[in-house]
Amino acid sequence: MNKDLVRDFNEQINQEFYSAYLYLKISVYYRERGLAGFGSWFLAQAREEEEHAVKLLSYLAESGQRVELQEIAAPDVEFDGLEAPLLAALEHEKAVTARINNLYDFAFTYKDFQTADFLTWFVREQREEMETAAGLLQKMKLFGADAMGLYQLDKELAERK
Ligand code: FEO
């Protein structure tokens, strides 16, 4: 693999762990406010992000490349109200999508078609992640201001395994 591509893969591994950290922060935020369903939903999301990191890491290792685990930054955000974490999650997923697209583009530039093929899973996953994040924010805007609506939404999110 091209050295710059390996560097960017390693950065992306770090970013996926950062995503997990951000979602853990969101999970804690909701739990502290009595919304256990939101809390468990974001806990599951954090675990999914760790899986993304491991998927990238495994690809590097299996390709005989050096995996470099870097320091994970603390999420530098404070939330002002119940809607704010969902907006932060959506903005974050947009940024991750841009990064994945760059990686994909990079793989093509270096004619590394195997890596590009591997990354198509992430390209598709990002589409799903952004849709989910936008959907959650929309539901919160529609139903979150009403106590019963919020209660139902929390119940719905608690069902995620
Ligand atoms: Fe790993 Fe939410 O993208």
Backbone and ligand atoms as CSV (ligand in chain L), in Angstrom:
chain,resi,resn,atom,element,x,y,z
A,1,MET,N,N,0.843,-1.204,0.000
A,1,MET,CA,C,0.000,0.000,0.000
A,1,MET,C,C,0.880,1.256,0.000
A,2,ASN,N,N,0.375,2.277,-0.589
A,2,ASN,CA,C,1.072,3.561,-0.577
A,2,ASN,C,C,1.203,4.094,0.872
A,3,LYS,N,N,2.353,4.677,1.164
A,3,LYS,CA,C,2.641,5.111,2.543
A,3,LYS,C,C,1.646,6.161,3.060
A,4,ASP,N,N,1.279,7.103,2.166
A,4,ASP,CA,C,0.324,8.149,2.585
A,4,ASP,C,C,-1.062,7.545,2.866
A,5,LEU,N,N,-1.392,6.552,2.082
A,5,LEU,CA,C,-2.679,5.886,2.272
A,5,LEU,C,C,-2.685,5.134,3.617
A,6,VAL,N,N,-1.567,4.508,3.932
A,6,VAL,CA,C,-1.437,3.811,5.224
A,6,VAL,C,C,-1.565,4.823,6.368
A,7,ARG,N,N,-0.920,5.980,6.214
A,7,ARG,CA,C,-1.023,7.037,7.237
A,7,ARG,C,C,-2.484,7.458,7.429
A,8,ASP,N,N,-3.182,7.657,6.313
A,8,ASP,CA,C,-4.587,8.084,6.401
A,8,ASP,C,C,-5.480,6.985,6.982
A,9,PHE,N,N,-5.161,5.745,6.684
A,9,PHE,CA,C,-5.899,4.625,7.285
A,9,PHE,C,C,-5.725,4.668,8.806
A,10,ASN,N,N,-4.491,4.864,9.226
A,10,ASN,CA,C,-4.226,4.923,10.672
A,10,ASN,C,C,-4.970,6.085,11.320
A,11,GLU,N,N,-5.031,7.211,10.611
A,11,GLU,CA,C,-5.789,8.350,11.140
A,11,GLU,C,C,-7.278,8.017,11.232
A,12,GLN,N,N,-7.751,7.288,10.234
A,12,GLN,CA,C,-9.173,6.932,10.236
A,12,GLN,C,C,-9.500,5.957,11.371
A,13,ILE,N,N,-8.567,5.062,11.663
A,13,ILE,CA,C,-8.751,4.154,12.809
A,13,ILE,C,C,-8.951,5.000,14.068
A,14,ASN,N,N,-8.111,6.002,14.225
A,14,ASN,CA,C,-8.211,6.893,15.372
A,14,ASN,C,C,-9.559,7.637,15.376
A,15,GLN,N,N,-9.979,8.089,14.198
A,15,GLN,CA,C,-11.249,8.816,14.089
A,15,GLN,C,C,-12.443,7.942,14.454
A,16,GLU,N,N,-12.363,6.673,14.098
A,16,GLU,CA,C,-13.466,5.762,14.440
A,16,GLU,C,C,-13.533,5.573,15.959
A,17,PHE,N,N,-12.367,5.479,16.592
A,17,PHE,CA,C,-12.364,5.385,18.052
A,17,PHE,C,C,-12.868,6.700,18.661
A,18,TYR,N,N,-12.504,7.810,18.032
A,18,TYR,CA,C,-13.023,9.101,18.504
A,18,TYR,C,C,-14.557,9.133,18.388
A,19,SER,N,N,-15.073,8.598,17.285
A,19,SER,CA,C,-16.528,8.528,17.103
A,19,SER,C,C,-17.149,7.745,18.255
A,20,ALA,N,N,-16.513,6.627,18.602
A,20,ALA,CA,C,-17.019,5.819,19.717
A,20,ALA,C,C,-17.046,6.655,21.003
A,21,TYR,N,N,-15.993,7.413,21.214
A,21,TYR,CA,C,-15.883,8.271,22.394
A,21,TYR,C,C,-16.992,9.334,22.410
A,22,LEU,N,N,-17.199,9.944,21.260
A,22,LEU,CA,C,-18.244,10.970,21.145
A,22,LEU,C,C,-19.608,10.361,21.469
A,23,TYR,N,N,-19.873,9.173,20.933
A,23,TYR,CA,C,-21.178,8.544,21.172
A,23,TYR,C,C,-21.316,8.073,22.616
A,24,LEU,N,N,-20.207,7.731,23.230
A,24,LEU,CA,C,-20.269,7.400,24.664
A,24,LEU,C,C,-20.639,8.644,25.467
A,25,LYS,N,N,-20.078,9.765,25.057
A,25,LYS,CA,C,-20.391,11.025,25.747
A,25,LYS,C,C,-21.884,11.341,25.606
A,26,ILE,N,N,-22.395,11.137,24.400
A,26,ILE,CA,C,-23.822,11.384,24.155
A,26,ILE,C,C,-24.669,10.399,24.976
A,27,SER,N,N,-24.235,9.150,25.017
A,27,SER,CA,C,-24.941,8.124,25.790
A,27,SER,C,C,-25.048,8.547,27.265
A,28,VAL,N,N,-23.929,8.977,27.812
A,28,VAL,CA,C,-23.901,9.397,29.219
A,28,VAL,C,C,-24.816,10.607,29.430
A,29,TYR,N,N,-24.760,11.548,28.480
A,29,TYR,CA,C,-25.578,12.767,28.577
A,29,TYR,C,C,-27.057,12.409,28.726
A,30,TYR,N,N,-27.525,11.490,27.879
A,30,TYR,CA,C,-28.945,11.119,27.933
A,30,TYR,C,C,-29.271,10.306,29.184
A,31,ARG,N,N,-28.375,9.413,29.540
A,31,ARG,CA,C,-28.620,8.599,30.747
A,31,ARG,C,C,-28.769,9.490,31.971
A,32,GLU,N,N,-27.922,10.511,32.045
A,32,GLU,CA,C,-27.981,11.416,33.200
A,32,GLU,C,C,-29.306,12.176,33.258
A,33,ARG,N,N,-29.983,12.240,32.118
A,33,ARG,CA,C,-31.249,12.969,32.076
A,33,ARG,C,C,-32.458,12.036,32.065
A,34,GLY,N,N,-32.220,10.796,32.414
A,34,GLY,CA,C,-33.325,9.841,32.556
A,34,GLY,C,C,-33.806,9.229,31.261
A,35,LEU,N,N,-33.054,9.440,30.167
A,35,LEU,CA,C,-33.478,8.871,28.889
A,35,LEU,C,C,-32.616,7.636,28.577
A,36,ALA,N,N,-32.990,6.527,29.233
A,36,ALA,CA,C,-32.185,5.301,29.138
A,36,ALA,C,C,-32.188,4.719,27.729
A,37,GLY,N,N,-33.294,4.925,27.007
A,37,GLY,CA,C,-33.381,4.403,25.632
A,37,GLY,C,C,-32.376,5.096,24.720
A,38,PHE,N,N,-32.326,6.406,24.804
A,38,PHE,CA,C,-31.323,7.166,24.035
A,38,PHE,C,C,-29.921,6.724,24.468
A,39,GLY,N,N,-29.764,6.560,25.781
A,39,GLY,CA,C,-28.463,6.154,26.321
A,39,GLY,C,C,-28.006,4.828,25.748
A,40,SER,N,N,-28.896,3.845,25.731
A,40,SER,CA,C,-28.475,2.521,25.235
A,40,SER,C,C,-28.308,2.541,23.720
A,41,TRP,N,N,-29.088,3.360,23.038
A,41,TRP,CA,C,-28.934,3.464,21.578
A,41,TRP,C,C,-27.531,3.985,21.239
A,42,PHE,N,N,-27.101,5.008,21.935
A,42,PHE,CA,C,-25.776,5.582,21.639
A,42,PHE,C,C,-24.636,4.703,22.154
A,43,LEU,N,N,-24.922,3.905,23.150
A,43,LEU,CA,C,-23.919,2.933,23.597
A,43,LEU,C,C,-23.702,1.895,22.486
A,44,ALA,N,N,-24.805,1.430,21.899
A,44,ALA,CA,C,-24.705,0.474,20.781
A,44,ALA,C,C,-23.967,1.122,19.600
A,45,GLN,N,N,-24.243,2.409,19.391
A,45,GLN,CA,C,-23.581,3.131,18.297
A,45,GLN,C,C,-22.074,3.237,18.541
A,46,ALA,N,N,-21.710,3.454,19.790
A,46,ALA,CA,C,-20.283,3.532,20.151
A,46,ALA,C,C,-19.603,2.196,19.850
A,47,ARG,N,N,-20.282,1.111,20.186
A,47,ARG,CA,C,-19.696,-0.220,19.929
A,47,ARG,C,C,-19.532,-0.458,18.432
A,48,GLU,N,N,-20.497,0.049,17.673
A,48,GLU,CA,C,-20.411,-0.105,16.214
A,48,GLU,C,C,-19.181,0.633,15.675
A,49,GLU,N,N,-18.924,1.805,16.248
A,49,GLU,CA,C,-17.752,2.581,15.801
A,49,GLU,C,C,-16.451,1.843,16.111
A,50,GLU,N,N,-16.424,1.176,17.259
A,50,GLU,CA,C,-15.226,0.382,17.591
A,50,GLU,C,C,-15.049,-0.736,16.558
A,51,GLU,N,N,-16.166,-1.307,16.135
A,51,GLU,CA,C,-16.086,-2.356,15.109
A,51,GLU,C,C,-15.521,-1.789,13.805
A,52,HIS,N,N,-15.919,-0.551,13.478
A,52,HIS,CA,C,-15.381,0.090,12.264
A,52,HIS,C,C,-13.860,0.215,12.376
A,53,ALA,N,N,-13.415,0.643,13.553
A,53,ALA,CA,C,-11.974,0.816,13.769
A,53,ALA,C,C,-11.245,-0.518,13.589
A,54,VAL,N,N,-11.813,-1.559,14.163
A,54,VAL,CA,C,-11.167,-2.877,14.094
A,54,VAL,C,C,-11.170,-3.413,12.662
A,55,LYS,N,N,-12.218,-3.097,11.950
A,55,LYS,CA,C,-12.296,-3.523,10.543
A,55,LYS,C,C,-11.145,-2.893,9.729
A,56,LEU,N,N,-10.928,-1.607,9.931
A,56,LEU,CA,C,-9.841,-0.897,9.230
A,56,LEU,C,C,-8.477,-1.434,9.671
A,57,LEU,N,N,-8.361,-1.611,10.974
A,57,LEU,CA,C,-7.110,-2.093,11.562
A,57,LEU,C,C,-6.758,-3.485,11.009
A,58,SER,N,N,-7.768,-4.340,10.926
A,58,SER,CA,C,-7.541,-5.703,10.437
A,58,SER,C,C,-7.098,-5.681,8.982
A,59,TYR,N,N,-7.713,-4.778,8.210
A,59,TYR,CA,C,-7.330,-4.699,6.796
A,59,TYR,C,C,-5.864,-4.302,6.661
A,60,LEU,N,N,-5.463,-3.314,7.436
A,60,LEU,CA,C,-4.055,-2.876,7.393
A,60,LEU,C,C,-3.129,-4.030,7.771
A,61,ALA,N,N,-3.459,-4.673,8.890
A,61,ALA,CA,C,-2.607,-5.757,9.394
A,61,ALA,C,C,-2.530,-6.897,8.379
A,62,GLU,N,N,-3.684,-7.255,7.815
A,62,GLU,CA,C,-3.704,-8.361,6.851
A,62,GLU,C,C,-2.965,-7.996,5.564
A,63,SER,N,N,-2.851,-6.707,5.309
A,63,SER,CA,C,-2.112,-6.266,4.120
A,63,SER,C,C,-0.617,-6.131,4.413
A,64,GLY,N,N,-0.227,-6.505,5.617
A,64,GLY,CA,C,1.187,-6.439,5.991
A,64,GLY,C,C,1.666,-5.027,6.272
A,65,GLN,N,N,0.716,-4.141,6.618
A,65,GLN,CA,C,1.069,-2.743,6.884
A,65,GLN,C,C,1.123,-2.478,8.390
A,66,ARG,N,N,1.796,-1.393,8.729
A,66,ARG,CA,C,1.978,-1.055,10.144
A,66,ARG,C,C,0.738,-0.345,10.713
A,67,VAL,N,N,0.204,-0.932,11.761
A,67,VAL,CA,C,-0.926,-0.305,12.459
A,67,VAL,C,C,-0.361,0.580,13.565
A,68,GLU,N,N,-0.765,1.858,13.558
A,68,GLU,CA,C,-0.282,2.761,14.601
A,68,GLU,C,C,-1.464,3.312,15.390
A,69,LEU,N,N,-1.566,2.885,16.620
A,69,LEU,CA,C,-2.667,3.371,17.461
A,69,LEU,C,C,-2.262,4.692,18.086
A,70,GLN,N,N,-3.090,5.702,17.832
A,70,GLN,CA,C,-2.774,7.041,18.330
A,70,GLN,C,C,-3.684,7.404,19.495
A,71,GLU,N,N,-3.316,8.466,20.163
A,71,GLU,CA,C,-4.101,8.934,21.310
A,71,GLU,C,C,-5.510,9.342,20.867
A,72,ILE,N,N,-6.488,8.959,21.659
A,72,ILE,CA,C,-7.872,9.319,21.323
A,72,ILE,C,C,-8.232,10.611,22.071
A,73,ALA,N,N,-8.650,11.603,21.309
A,73,ALA,CA,C,-8.980,12.901,21.920
A,73,ALA,C,C,-10.291,12.821,22.693
A,74,ALA,N,N,-10.394,13.618,23.742
A,74,ALA,CA,C,-11.672,13.717,24.456
A,74,ALA,C,C,-12.644,14.508,23.585
A,75,PRO,N,N,-13.919,14.126,23.543
A,75,PRO,CA,C,-14.886,14.879,22.735
A,75,PRO,C,C,-15.003,16.318,23.244
A,76,ASP,N,N,-14.713,17.246,22.377
A,76,ASP,CA,C,-14.662,18.650,22.752
A,76,ASP,C,C,-16.004,19.330,22.454
A,77,VAL,N,N,-17.072,18.828,23.056
A,77,VAL,CA,C,-18.398,19.427,22.833
A,77,VAL,C,C,-19.195,19.409,24.130
A,78,GLU,N,N,-19.996,20.431,24.306
A,78,GLU,CA,C,-20.948,20.451,25.418
A,78,GLU,C,C,-22.336,20.605,24.798
A,79,PHE,N,N,-23.295,19.938,25.366
A,79,PHE,CA,C,-24.622,19.928,24.760
A,79,PHE,C,C,-25.586,20.838,25.518
A,80,ASP,N,N,-26.278,21.653,24.744
A,80,ASP,CA,C,-27.228,22.591,25.311
A,80,ASP,C,C,-28.640,22.128,24.929
A,81,GLY,N,N,-29.154,21.190,25.671
A,81,GLY,CA,C,-30.507,20.685,25.386
A,81,GLY,C,C,-30.494,19.335,24.692
A,82,LEU,N,N,-31.655,18.685,24.686
A,82,LEU,CA,C,-31.761,17.293,24.224
A,82,LEU,C,C,-31.549,17.118,22.723
A,83,GLU,N,N,-31.756,18.187,21.969
A,83,GLU,CA,C,-31.602,18.092,20.518
A,83,GLU,C,C,-30.131,18.175,20.095
A,84,ALA,N,N,-29.350,18.891,20.899
A,84,ALA,CA,C,-27.962,19.216,20.533
A,84,ALA,C,C,-27.083,17.989,20.243
A,85,PRO,N,N,-27.166,16.918,21.053
A,85,PRO,CA,C,-26.313,15.762,20.754
A,85,PRO,C,C,-26.641,15.136,19.398
A,86,LEU,N,N,-27.914,15.194,19.022
A,86,LEU,CA,C,-28.322,14.582,17.748
A,86,LEU,C,C,-27.798,15.399,16.568
A,87,LEU,N,N,-27.791,16.714,16.752
A,87,LEU,CA,C,-27.228,17.580,15.721
A,87,LEU,C,C,-25.713,17.348,15.629
A,88,ALA,N,N,-25.080,17.218,16.797
A,88,ALA,CA,C,-23.631,16.963,16.814
A,88,ALA,C,C,-23.313,15.635,16.135
A,89,ALA,N,N,-24.154,14.628,16.377
A,89,ALA,CA,C,-23.938,13.305,15.770
A,89,ALA,C,C,-24.056,13.401,14.243
A,90,LEU,N,N,-25.065,14.138,13.783
A,90,LEU,CA,C,-25.248,14.275,12.330
A,90,LEU,C,C,-24.058,15.000,11.699
A,91,GLU,N,N,-23.642,16.096,12.325
A,91,GLU,CA,C,-22.494,16.853,11.794
A,91,GLU,C,C,-21.240,15.986,11.799
A,92,HIS,N,N,-21.100,15.197,12.840
A,92,HIS,CA,C,-19.937,14.320,12.924
A,92,HIS,C,C,-19.952,13.287,11.806
A,93,GLU,N,N,-21.113,12.684,11.571
A,93,GLU,CA,C,-21.185,11.668,10.507
A,93,GLU,C,C,-20.914,12.278,9.131
A,94,LYS,N,N,-21.333,13.522,8.948
A,94,LYS,CA,C,-21.035,14.198,7.666
A,94,LYS,C,C,-19.528,14.325,7.495
A,95,ALA,N,N,-18.858,14.689,8.579
A,95,ALA,CA,C,-17.398,14.849,8.518
A,95,ALA,C,C,-16.721,13.501,8.254
A,96,VAL,N,N,-17.227,12.448,8.888
A,96,VAL,CA,C,-16.649,11.117,8.673
A,96,VAL,C,C,-16.852,10.690,7.217
A,97,THR,N,N,-18.017,10.990,6.685
A,97,THR,CA,C,-18.290,10.647,5.279
A,97,THR,C,C,-17.268,11.320,4.361
A,98,ALA,N,N,-16.988,12.585,4.629
A,98,ALA,CA,C,-16.013,13.311,3.809
A,98,ALA,C,C,-14.640,12.634,3.895
A,99,ARG,N,N,-14.276,12.182,5.079
A,99,ARG,CA,C,-12.983,11.519,5.265
A,99,ARG,C,C,-12.933,10.194,4.515
A,100,ILE,N,N,-14.019,9.434,4.624
A,100,ILE,CA,C,-14.074,8.128,3.930
A,100,ILE,C,C,-14.020,8.352,2.413
A,101,ASN,N,N,-14.740,9.363,1.950
A,101,ASN,CA,C,-14.708,9.656,0.518
A,101,ASN,C,C,-13.291,10.010,0.049
A,102,ASN,N,N,-12.584,10.759,0.894
A,102,ASN,CA,C,-11.193,11.110,0.564
A,102,ASN,C,C,-10.311,9.873,0.495
A,103,LEU,N,N,-10.496,8.974,1.457
A,103,LEU,CA,C,-9.719,7.728,1.464
A,103,LEU,C,C,-9.985,6.934,0.177
A,104,TYR,N,N,-11.251,6.862,-0.162
A,104,TYR,CA,C,-11.673,6.120,-1.360
A,104,TYR,C,C,-11.037,6.739,-2.608
A,105,ASP,N,N,-11.105,8.040,-2.672
A,105,ASP,CA,C,-10.531,8.788,-3.792
A,105,ASP,C,C,-9.013,8.550,-3.878
A,106,PHE,N,N,-8.404,8.576,-2.720
A,106,PHE,CA,C,-6.962,8.365,-2.598
A,106,PHE,C,C,-6.568,6.977,-3.131
A,107,ALA,N,N,-7.345,5.969,-2.747
A,107,ALA,CA,C,-7.074,4.591,-3.180
A,107,ALA,C,C,-7.106,4.513,-4.712
A,108,PHE,N,N,-8.051,5.213,-5.308
A,108,PHE,CA,C,-8.135,5.234,-6.779
A,108,PHE,C,C,-6.948,5.961,-7.392
A,109,THR,N,N,-6.592,7.072,-6.774
A,109,THR,CA,C,-5.461,7.853,-7.287
A,109,THR,C,C,-4.211,6.991,-7.388
A,110,TYR,N,N,-4.035,6.131,-6.379
A,110,TYR,CA,C,-2.847,5.259,-6.380
A,110,TYR,C,C,-3.110,3.908,-7.062
A,111,LYS,N,N,-4.233,3.834,-7.742
A,111,LYS,CA,C,-4.630,2.600,-8.429
A,111,LYS,C,C,-4.588,1.383,-7.501
A,112,ASP,N,N,-4.948,1.638,-6.243
A,112,ASP,CA,C,-5.023,0.546,-5.264
A,112,ASP,C,C,-6.480,0.076,-5.233
A,113,PHE,N,N,-6.834,-0.724,-6.224
A,113,PHE,CA,C,-8.240,-1.089,-6.397
A,113,PHE,C,C,-8.743,-2.060,-5.323
A,114,GLN,N,N,-7.838,-2.842,-4.779
A,114,GLN,CA,C,-8.254,-3.735,-3.688
A,114,GLN,C,C,-8.696,-2.926,-2.468
A,115,THR,N,N,-7.906,-1.900,-2.166
A,115,THR,CA,C,-8.273,-1.052,-1.022
A,115,THR,C,C,-9.562,-0.279,-1.319
A,116,ALA,N,N,-9.693,0.204,-2.542
A,116,ALA,CA,C,-10.926,0.910,-2.926
A,116,ALA,C,C,-12.117,-0.035,-2.757
A,117,ASP,N,N,-11.937,-1.282,-3.188
A,117,ASP,CA,C,-13.007,-2.267,-3.063
A,117,ASP,C,C,-13.355,-2.493,-1.584
A,118,PHE,N,N,-12.339,-2.617,-0.761
A,118,PHE,CA,C,-12.567,-2.773,0.688
A,118,PHE,C,C,-13.352,-1.570,1.241
A,119,LEU,N,N,-13.006,-0.387,0.764
A,119,LEU,CA,C,-13.628,0.839,1.298
A,119,LEU,C,C,-15.076,1.034,0.857
A,120,THR,N,N,-15.508,0.308,-0.153
A,120,THR,CA,C,-16.916,0.491,-0.594
A,120,THR,C,C,-17.880,0.154,0.549
A,121,TRP,N,N,-17.477,-0.796,1.408
A,121,TRP,CA,C,-18.332,-1.121,2.570
A,121,TRP,C,C,-18.531,0.134,3.422
A,122,PHE,N,N,-17.467,0.905,3.621
A,122,PHE,CA,C,-17.536,2.113,4.438
A,122,PHE,C,C,-18.332,3.221,3.732
A,123,VAL,N,N,-18.180,3.278,2.434
A,123,VAL,CA,C,-18.936,4.287,1.667
A,123,VAL,C,C,-20.431,4.045,1.858
A,124,ARG,N,N,-20.838,2.788,1.745
A,124,ARG,CA,C,-22.261,2.454,1.926
A,124,ARG,C,C,-22.694,2.668,3.373
A,125,GLU,N,N,-21.850,2.261,4.281
A,125,GLU,CA,C,-22.153,2.396,5.708
A,125,GLU,C,C,-22.386,3.872,6.066
A,126,GLN,N,N,-21.580,4.755,5.477
A,126,GLN,CA,C,-21.716,6.186,5.793
A,126,GLN,C,C,-23.048,6.743,5.317
A,127,ARG,N,N,-23.520,6.231,4.205
A,127,ARG,CA,C,-24.815,6.682,3.713
A,127,ARG,C,C,-25.893,6.336,4.745
A,128,GLU,N,N,-25.802,5.101,5.236
A,128,GLU,CA,C,-26.746,4.622,6.246
A,128,GLU,C,C,-26.632,5.442,7.541
A,129,GLU,N,N,-25.390,5.684,7.955
A,129,GLU,CA,C,-25.159,6.405,9.213
A,129,GLU,C,C,-25.726,7.825,9.152
A,130,MET,N,N,-25.547,8.467,8.007
A,130,MET,CA,C,-26.054,9.838,7.878
A,130,MET,C,C,-27.583,9.857,7.846
A,131,GLU,N,N,-28.161,8.876,7.162
A,131,GLU,CA,C,-29.633,8.800,7.120
A,131,GLU,C,C,-30.196,8.572,8.513
A,132,THR,N,N,-29.560,7.668,9.247
A,132,THR,CA,C,-30.034,7.368,10.601
A,132,THR,C,C,-29.926,8.593,11.499
A,133,ALA,N,N,-28.777,9.265,11.415
A,133,ALA,CA,C,-28.557,10.444,12.261
A,133,ALA,C,C,-29.557,11.548,11.912
A,134,ALA,N,N,-29.803,11.756,10.625
A,134,ALA,CA,C,-30.759,12.792,10.210
A,134,ALA,C,C,-32.168,12.408,10.658
A,135,GLY,N,N,-32.491,11.125,10.575
A,135,GLY,CA,C,-33.814,10.638,10.980
A,135,GLY,C,C,-34.063,10.850,12.467
A,136,LEU,N,N,-33.051,10.565,13.259
A,136,LEU,CA,C,-33.190,10.738,14.711
A,136,LEU,C,C,-33.433,12.200,15.069
A,137,LEU,N,N,-32.655,13.073,14.427
A,137,LEU,CA,C,-32.790,14.508,14.688
A,137,LEU,C,C,-34.194,14.981,14.292
A,138,GLN,N,N,-34.665,14.486,13.155
A,138,GLN,CA,C,-35.992,14.878,12.678
A,138,GLN,C,C,-37.084,14.427,13.662
A,139,LYS,N,N,-36.947,13.203,14.141
A,139,LYS,CA,C,-37.943,12.693,15.097
A,139,LYS,C,C,-37.937,13.519,16.381
A,140,MET,N,N,-36.744,13.872,16.813
A,140,MET,CA,C,-36.646,14.685,18.034
A,140,MET,C,C,-37.310,16.041,17.825
A,141,LYS,N,N,-37.108,16.629,16.662
A,141,LYS,CA,C,-37.727,17.931,16.366
A,141,LYS,C,C,-39.249,17.799,16.348
A,142,LEU,N,N,-39.727,16.691,15.785
A,142,LEU,CA,C,-41.176,16.501,15.655
A,142,LEU,C,C,-41.849,16.167,16.982
A,143,PHE,N,N,-41.233,15.253,17.744
A,143,PHE,CA,C,-41.930,14.709,18.916
A,143,PHE,C,C,-41.291,15.046,20.256
A,144,GLY,N,N,-40.031,15.538,20.217
A,144,GLY,CA,C,-39.260,15.671,21.456
A,144,GLY,C,C,-39.753,16.732,22.414
A,145,ALA,N,N,-40.490,17.720,21.909
A,145,ALA,CA,C,-40.918,18.806,22.789
A,145,ALA,C,C,-42.082,18.380,23.682
A,146,ASP,N,N,-42.762,17.326,23.275
A,146,ASP,CA,C,-43.915,16.829,24.009
A,146,ASP,C,C,-43.479,15.677,24.918
A,147,ALA,N,N,-43.869,15.692,26.194
A,147,ALA,CA,C,-43.401,14.682,27.154
A,147,ALA,C,C,-43.749,13.264,26.707
A,148,MET,N,N,-44.975,13.073,26.228
A,148,MET,CA,C,-45.380,11.735,25.803
A,148,MET,C,C,-44.619,11.300,24.546
A,149,GLY,N,N,-44.406,12.261,23.652
A,149,GLY,CA,C,-43.642,11.974,22.430
A,149,GLY,C,C,-42.219,11.560,22.773
A,150,LEU,N,N,-41.626,12.257,23.711
A,150,LEU,CA,C,-40.249,11.966,24.121
A,150,LEU,C,C,-40.179,10.588,24.789
A,151,TYR,N,N,-41.189,10.301,25.597
A,151,TYR,CA,C,-41.258,9.006,26.286
A,151,TYR,C,C,-41.317,7.870,25.258
A,152,GLN,N,N,-42.151,8.042,24.259
A,152,GLN,CA,C,-42.311,7.006,23.222
A,152,GLN,C,C,-41.021,6.838,22.411
A,153,LEU,N,N,-40.400,7.957,22.107
A,153,LEU,CA,C,-39.165,7.933,21.328
A,153,LEU,C,C,-38.069,7.189,22.105
A,154,ASP,N,N,-38.011,7.471,23.392
A,154,ASP,CA,C,-37.022,6.805,24.234
A,154,ASP,C,C,-37.261,5.300,24.267
A,155,LYS,N,N,-38.543,4.943,24.320
A,155,LYS,CA,C,-38.920,3.521,24.332
A,155,LYS,C,C,-38.508,2.848,23.025
A,156,GLU,N,N,-38.740,3.572,21.934
A,156,GLU,CA,C,-38.395,3.038,20.600
A,156,GLU,C,C,-36.889,2.806,20.507
A,157,LEU,N,N,-36.119,3.776,20.976
A,157,LEU,CA,C,-34.649,3.651,20.877
A,157,LEU,C,C,-34.103,2.551,21.786
A,158,ALA,N,N,-34.824,2.273,22.868
A,158,ALA,CA,C,-34.384,1.217,23.796
A,158,ALA,C,C,-34.420,-0.153,23.124
A,159,GLU,N,N,-35.166,-0.259,22.025
A,159,GLU,CA,C,-35.314,-1.570,21.375
A,159,GLU,C,C,-34.105,-1.961,20.541
A,160,ARG,N,N,-33.210,-1.003,20.276
A,160,ARG,CA,C,-32.029,-1.353,19.481
A,160,ARG,C,C,-31.144,-2.332,20.246
A,161,LYS,N,N,-30.736,-3.377,19.553
A,161,LYS,CA,C,-29.869,-4.377,20.215
A,161,LYS,C,C,-28.416,-4.003,20.048
L,1,FEO,FE1,FE,-17.791,4.836,11.661
L,1,FEO,FE2,FE,-20.379,6.468,12.246
L,1,FEO,O1,O,-19.036,5.980,11.084
